[in-house]
Amino acid sequence: MKCTSTYLVKEAVDVDKTWAMFFEGSSYDTVGEAGVVFEAPRGDLLSYSFKFDFPCSNNVAEYETLILGLRMAKELNLGGVEVKGDSKLVTNQVNGDFHVKEAHLAPCRAEAQRLMNQTGSTLDHIGRGGNRHADALATLASKVQLNGEEECTITIRRKELPSTWKEDLAFEEADD
């Protein structure tokens, strides 16, 4: 799978095919982090990490991440997306299967439902194993320091050969 830049997506959107969105939000020591992944019908990925600089619980972080992802999908003109997350509570509350018992989550659920209806998106629960990419992005956000900046760019590249591959090859030939 290939990671794609946001500016390329606007040109590549095919409105007849459905995109998938994976989300993961979590909190640690009252601050939160989030990972959002958009998967294009042909497999390209858009990956985003976020830090929440406001106090939040795990459930609030999950809701905030869902809402953030839905707003991004709308901004990118992706149409209705198949949203997938590993929070049973959020998934079931947004889909209307569970009641909201904690009053502070009610506005979050209402906004998530409004965006789901507005975009024509669907929300399904997936296991943690199916949400590893978004989970890794949330973890990354918790570990990276922004040093006062609003954002930073991180590039991850695949490296298929060790740095000393020529030396290793020469050593093996000499050994023979």
Order of alpha helices (4+ residues) and beta strands (2+ residues): alpha-beta-beta-beta-alpha-beta-alpha-alpha-beta-alpha-alpha
